[in-house]
């Protein structure tokens, strides 16, 4: 398969839907996500599309504070490792190029920051 780079909203939607499809089936992540999101998956997917559209394409459609919704999740290092594994494998299966690499880098940095803020909430 000849993979191309992430270049538009359709690409972002493909990535987000593919990734969260894996999350919803994963034995480690599914319980956390499904418990928190419940029946609001369509809204969550749309919000994540807007987030990544803003981050990767510079099209400012997401306005919010992403960490606040994650601050009290019952997660530990294993959850972040799995999240990154699924995110990176989703990017790599679908895309190749500068934006794809940026997506993986930004995902890694976001996971690192979220994990530290959850683990040490009063030090950052």
N, C-alpha and C positions, 0 to 999 in steps of 0.2 A: 504494500500500500504506500503510495506516495503521499506523505503527510505535508501539509502546508502550514503556514503560521496562523496564529489567531489574528484576525483582521477586522471583524465586524461583530455586531450583536448576535447574529445567528451562530457564529463560532462560540461566543461566550455562552449562549443558551445550550449548545451541544455539550460543552465542557461541564457546565453546572448540572445539567440533567444526568449526564453520565456519572459524574462524581457522586451526586446524592443518591442515585440509583444504587451504587455500591454501598454507600453509607447505610441506607435503609435495610440492606441485607446482611450487613456485617455483625457478627455475634458480639463484638466489643462495643461498637459505636451505636448500633441500632437501638438498644435499650435507652441510652441517654438521649439521643435525638428524638426518637419516637415518643418518649415520655414528655419531653419538653414541648415538642411541636404539635403532637396529637394529630388532629384533623386539619391543621393549617399548613400542610405541605405545599399546596399551590402558592400560597402567599409567601412562604419561606423561599421557595424556588425563585419566585419573581424578585424578591428582595435581594437574593444572592446574585441574580443576573444583573440587577442594577449596581450592586456593589462592585462586581468584577468589570462591568462595563465602565464604571467610573475609574477604577484602578488601572485597568489595562489599556483602555481606549481613550481615556481622557475626556469622555463624554459624561458630564456631571449629572447623573440621574439618581445617585444615592446620596441621601442626606441623613446622617444618623451617627450614633456612637456604637460601633460594633461590639466593643468589649462589655458594655453594661449588661447585655443579654446573656453573656457567658460567665459572668463573675461568680455566680453561685452554682455552677454545674458540678455534679459529683464526678470529677475527672481527675486523672493522674497522668503520669508520664506515658504510660502504655496507650492511653487514648490519643494523645498527641502524636505518638509514633505511628499509630494505625491511620489517623487522619492524614498525616503526611504521605504515608505509603499509598493510600488510595488516591489522594489528590495528584501526586506525582505520576502514578501509573495511569491515571485518567488523561492527564496532559500528554504524556508520552505516547499513549495509544492513539491519540487523535491528531496531535500537532507536532510540528518541529519548527524551530526558528527563534528569533530574538524575543518575540512576545511570549512564546511558550516557555522559554527559559526564565523570562521575567515573572511569569505566573508562578512557576515553581519557587523562585527566589522569594517573591512576596508572600507566598503561602508559608514558606519556611520561617520567614521573619515574623509573620503574624502569629503562627503557632508558638514560636519561641517567646514572644512577648506575652501572649495570653497565658501560657503556662507559668511564666514567672509572676505575672500579676495575680494569678489564682493561688499560687504557692506562697507568695510573699506579698499579701495585699496591702500591708502598711509600710512597705519599704520603697515602693516605686512611686 
